[in-house]
Structures are given as C-alpha cells and as structure tokens.
C-alpha cells in the first residue's frame, strides 16, 4: 500500500486523542478520590498537587532515554510500549486502597509514558516539509480534544458510577490507542542504521542550538502556567458555591472549556503561523493567555469563570503548535525524536512543578492570586521570547 501521510495523521491523531482522554479523565475527581476513597483528610491540596506532579517528574527524567531509543529503533515501537504499559497501570488504579500505593502507580505511569511525544515525532518526520506546520497544528487538537472529553467523561462516570469505574474506562481507551498504533501507524522516514546516542550528548547538542533551547524554555513556562491551576480548579469551583456532589461534573466542564477553545483555534493558528511567522503567533498566544488568566480573578461565579477559561484557551491554542513547528524548523530530521522527547521533558518538568507549587500556594494564599501570578508569568515569557528572538535576529544580521 502506498504510504499516505494524511492517513498516518488521522491514525496518530486518534491514538493521541485516546491517550489524552485517559489521562484527563481523573482530573476533576482526583482530590475527591484521595479524600473519599483513599482516606486523605489533611493537606488535601498538597496531596493533590503531588499526585498530579509525581507522574510528570518521572516522565521528565526518563523521556530523553525513550527519545534516544526512538531515534535508534523507531517511534512506532515506543507507541506500542507506552500504550500497553499505561493500559495495565490505569487498570491497577481501580484496585488501589492506599494513597502511598497510588503514588507509586503514578510514578510508573510517568516512567512508562511517551505515547504523545513519539506520535508527534513520527508525524514531524513522516510529513512533507510544507505540510508539517499544518499537521502539527492538527496534532495539537488531538490532545486538546481528549482533554475536553476526558474531564467530562470522568465527571459523568464518577458522578453516576464511581471514581474507580472511571479508572477502568481510562485503561480501556488507552488499550484502544495501543491497538491502533500496533496495527495502523506507519513509519517510513527512519534510518535503521543510526547509532544510538547518549543522553548527555543529546543535551549538549540541544544547548548548542540557541533557538531550540529557547523553545524548550517556552514549552516549560507555558505548560507550568497551565498546570499550576490543575489541582486548584476543583477546589476553586467548590468555593464558588457548587455543591460537593456535583463538583466533579462542574469542574470537568470548566476544564473542558480550554480544550474546546484549542480545538477551534489550533488549526487556524497553524495556518496563520505559516503566513505571518510562528514567532509572531507565539507572541500573540503568550500575551493573550497572560491577560486572559488575569481577567479570571474578577469573576465570582462558576458560569463566568468557565466563559473566561474558554477565552483564555482561544489564545493558548497558539502556543504549542508554534513551538512544535519551530522545533521542526530548527532541528535535523535524525534528531527529531530526541528533540521532541527533550521538549516533552521540559513540559513534564513544568507539569510536575506546576501542581506541586499550585497545591502549596493554594494552602497559603487565596487561589485568585494564583491567577494573577500565572498571567504575569505568561506576559514575562512573551517579553523574554521577544528579547531572545530580537537578539538572535540582530546576531544573524551582523554575521550576514
């Protein structure tokens, strides 16, 4: 059968969609699960932050290793390895009774993850150069769409059945993603004679590429700005007066607002990036996201809060497609698997630090102030990115 990058894009989009949904299913009810099912009575915000973050710390530490294996043995084997492993681990969550065992399972979920970066790298290396920006924009909507439906599904299942049944559903849909990758994903542009690299060599190579290093920094900062609020939104919704028995469903809807906005706007930002430059699109996304976060502090009710989260998501949708497209432009094809794994490590470190810091701050100051901190961080990132790009452009002009 003739290789089709469009067919591959559809297959990998579907796999990432299911994996993203599986992860996000537990977001709305995780603090409640820790409290009602695992007996965590004290420091719930901190426990929630650690439970979110510890998975991503493990993933960040191991991701460069998986990226090295992907460039040596192929990205498709990484999809298969990650998919089936995560299906088993999500299943184990159904049986856990102790919060410490729950944390151990979360650690292994991080160590054996890697489905999403391998999928993005496979798309980036098996798509025509002039279609890469479009394809990566489409891939961004896969994670966003999964994140939309995940909290909704998690909220509905936990409300009408139980939190444990939601973990069973997560296991099932990750298994579907693994099967899709096994039977339908294709990898064409792959050098099987390549020598496997060492992680420290990859880090040195990455740091020598100034633009790529800036992209890693932007990925970390933007992800941190999202994840600092992850363990707090359910608590924040409760403080707005939403009843506890409907909090999972209500917070699931709020979580999904950002994902819906991303699905709507990510492909459009990808197209605009090709026309006006990904640097400009990234700047617009960072500034709009920063202002959108700050505005959320002024809304005291659940519905208005959800609407502003949606508006924030319209701008945040520009960030990841722009970063991914710029990574493709500034790295060699044979380094792409490692480049996206390093990008994943930067994002996962931020995903780890965000919930932990957010959980700790949520226990110390009013949650509304965290929205101000978050918005300021994104505006600072926009300023820093502009400074770095201007510095690079000036250097190129002098050398030219």
C-alpha positions, -999 to +999 in steps of 0.1 A: +000+000+000+013+035-009+023+055+021-001+083+030+009+110+054-027+121+057-038+086+067-009+084+092-020+118+106-056+105+112-043+073+129-019+091+152-044+119+160-068+092+171-042+075+193-031+108+210-068+116+214-075+084+234-043+087+255-050+124+264-086+115+273-074+086+295-051+109+315-076+138+318-105+116+330-092+116+366-085+154+367-119+166+381-123+140+408-086+133+419-088+154+450-122+139+459-108+104+452-079+110+475-103+122+502-132+098+500-117+067+486-081+067+500-087+085+533-066+117+529-081+141+554-053+166+559-033+188+534-056+177+506-043+205+483-007+193+488-016+157+482-035+166+451-005+186+438+019+157+445-004+131+429-005+152+398+031+162+397+050+130+406+039+113+374+054+140+353+086+142+373+092+105+365+083+111+328+106+141+325+136+122+338+131+092+316+118+109+284+153+117+269+161+080+272+129+069+254+137+096+227+172+081+222+156+047+217+130+061+194+157+076+171+176+042+171+148+017+169+118+038+156+090+058+170+063+032+164+078+007+190+077+035+215+040+039+208+033+002+214+055+000+245+038+030+261+003+022+251+001-013+265+020-004+297-003+025+305-034+004+300-022-020+327-012+008+351-046+025+347-062-008+355-042-011+387-057+022+399-090+005+401-078-018+429-056+006+449-067+013+485-037+032+500-026+067+490+011+057+490+005+028+466-015+052+445+016+075+443+038+045+433+015+036+404+015+073+394+053+071+393+053+041+370+028+058+348+054+085+342+083+061+337+065+041+310+048+071+293+058+085+259+030+079+235+023+116+228+059+127+220+066+096+199+034+104+179+044+140+174+079+130+163+065+104+139+042+130+123+071+155+121+094+131+104+068+115+081+050+146+068+061+167+038+081+197+049+055+222+036+027+204+054+045+200+088+031+231+104-005+222+095+000+186+106+014+196+140-014+221+145-039+193+138-020+170+163-023+197+189-061+194+187-058+157+194-046+163+230-070+192+234-100+172+222-090+143+245-087+169+273-122+182+265-139+148+267-117+133+294-129+156+323-165+154+310-163+116+308-146+114+342-171+137+358-200+118+343-187+084+352-176+094+387-210+111+393-232+082+380-210+053+388-178+058+409-143+071+407-129+036+404-150+028+373-135+059+357-101+044+360-114+013+343-126+034+314-091+050+312-075+016+309-099+006+282-093+036+260-055+035+263-057-001+252-076+011+221-048+036+215-022+009+218-040-014+193-044+015+168-007+022+170+001-015+166-020-022+135-023+011+117+005+035+124+032+036+097+068+048+099+086+055+066+114+080+071+136+062+096+173+053+094+176+019+110+214+021+107+216+051+130+239+048+161+221+052+194+231+084+211+238+091+248+215+114+268+243+138+278+254+142+242+218+150+233+216+176+260+249+192+248+236+192+212+203+208+223+220+235+243+243+244+214+211+252+193+201+286+207+166+287+191+158+251+202+169+259+237+145+289+237+117+267+225+123+243+254+121+272+278+089+284+263+074+249+264+083+247+301+069+282+310+037+278+291+030+244+305+038+255+340+012+283+336-015+258+329-005+231+354-002+254+384-040+256+384-048+219+377-051+208+414-069+240+424-098+244+399-120+218+416-113+234+450-120+269+434-153+257+420-163+244+454-155+277+469-178+294+443-207+275+460-210+245+437-223+215+458-198+188+466-219+161+449-218+179+416-183+194+419-166+167+397-190+173+368-189+211+372-151+212+373-150+188+344-170+213+323-146+241+333-116+221+325-131+213+291-136+250+282-099+254+274-098+222+253-128+233+233-112+266+225-080+248+215-098+225+191-114+255+175-083+277+172-052+254+169-056+246+132-062+283+125-032+294+144-011+268+125-023+283+091-017+318+103+018+308+115+028+297+080+017+331+066+028+356+093+056+336+111+054+312+141+073+337+162+045+363+159+018+337+165+036+325+197+039+361+209+002+367+204-006+334+222+015+342+252+002+378+256-034+368+251-031+339+276-015+361+302-042+387+300-069+360+299-056+345+332-056+378+350-091+386+340-104+354+356-098+368+391-126+393+387-154+367+380-170+354+412-194+328+397-190+294+380-205+303+346-185+335+341-154+316+352-160+289+326-165+316+299-132+333+307-114+300+307-127+295+272-115+329+261-080+322+276-080+289+257-085+307+223-051+324+228-033+295+245-042+273+214-015+293+195+014+282+218+021+245+214+016+243+176+040+273+172+066+257+195+064+223+177+066+239+142+097+259+153+113+228+167+109+211+133+124+241+115+155+243+138+165+206+143+178+180+119+155+151+109+177+125+126+175+144+159+137+149+158+128+120+181+152+133+207+142+169+202+105+161+209+114+140+238+135+168+253+106+191+246+084+166+264+109+166+294+107+204+296+069+202+296+068+173+320+091+191+345+067+220+343+038+197+347+054+182+378+063+216+393+031+233+385+006+212+405+030+209+435+037+246+436+000+254+429-011+230+457+013+245+482+003+281+472-034+272+474-029+263+510-011+296+517-028+323+497-062+329+481-065+309+449-075+341+430-039+355+435-025+325+417-044+336+385-025+369+388+008+352+392+000+329+363-009+357+340+022+377+349+044+346+342+030+343+307+035+380+300+071+378+312+076+348+289+063+368+260+088+396+268+116+371+273+108+354+240+108+387+221+141+396+236+157+363+227+143+364+191+155+400+186+189+391+200+191+362+175+180+383+146+205+410+154+233+385+156+223+370+122+222+405+107+257+413+120+271+379+107+254+385+074 
